Amino acid sequence: MCSLGIAAASVGALAAVTGGLAANAQAKYKAKIAERNASMEREAGQQEIVNGQEAALAHYRQVGQVKGDRPHQSRLRSP
């Protein structure tokens, strides 16, 4: 009977070790996914900045073209 108890304890210990290894692997996987998500968020933020800068540049170019098409106030005044 004693060997049956030892065998049961061994199986229990093996299950605990296996469970611990699985939990460790799961934690590493989740950390890797979180790292990738953070990287993607950083890239998205940087792209938003670039898009905003390009939109502002396009806007000011358009404003410059509109201002360039209009005659200046000084030309409209009579001497």
C-alpha positions in Angstrom: 0.0 0.0 0.0 2.9 2.3 0.7 4.1 2.1 -2.9 0.6 3.0 -4.1 0.8 6.2 -2.0 4.2 7.0 -3.4 3.0 6.4 -6.9 0.0 8.7 -6.4 2.2 11.4 -4.9 4.6 11.1 -7.9 1.7 11.4 -10.3 0.5 14.5 -8.4 3.9 16.0 -8.4 4.4 15.4 -12.1 1.0 17.0 -12.8 2.0 20.0 -10.7 5.2 20.4 -12.6 3.5 20.0 -16.0 0.9 22.5 -15.0 3.6 24.9 -13.9 5.4 24.5 -17.2 2.2 25.1 -19.1 1.4 28.2 -17.0 4.9 29.5 -17.7 4.5 29.0 -21.4 1.1 30.7 -21.4 2.6 33.7 -19.5 5.4 34.0 -22.0 3.0 33.8 -24.9 0.8 36.5 -23.4 3.8 38.7 -22.7 4.9 38.3 -26.4 1.4 39.3 -27.6 1.3 42.3 -25.3 4.7 43.4 -26.6 3.6 43.1 -30.2 0.4 45.0 -29.5 2.4 47.8 -27.8 4.7 47.9 -30.8 1.8 48.2 -33.2 0.2 50.9 -31.1 3.5 52.9 -31.2 3.7 52.5 -35.0 0.0 53.6 -35.3 0.7 56.7 -33.2 3.7 57.6 -35.2 1.7 57.2 -38.4 -1.0 59.4 -37.0 1.6 62.1 -36.4 2.9 61.8 -40.0 -0.6 61.9 -41.4 -1.4 65.0 -39.4 1.7 66.7 -40.6 1.0 65.8 -44.2 -2.6 67.0 -43.9 -1.5 70.3 -42.4 1.1 70.8 -45.1 -1.5 70.1 -47.8 -3.9 72.6 -46.2 -1.3 75.3 -46.0 -0.2 74.7 -49.6 -3.9 75.1 -50.6 -4.3 78.2 -48.6 -1.1 79.6 -50.2 -2.5 78.9 -53.6 -5.7 80.6 -52.9 -3.9 83.6 -51.5 -1.6 83.6 -54.5 -4.7 83.7 -56.9 -6.2 86.8 -55.2 -4.9 90.3 -55.9 -3.2 92.0 -52.9 -5.0 94.7 -51.1 -2.3 97.2 -52.0 -3.0 96.7 -55.7 -6.7 97.5 -55.4 -6.2 100.9 -53.7 -6.4 104.0 -55.8 -3.4 106.4 -55.6 
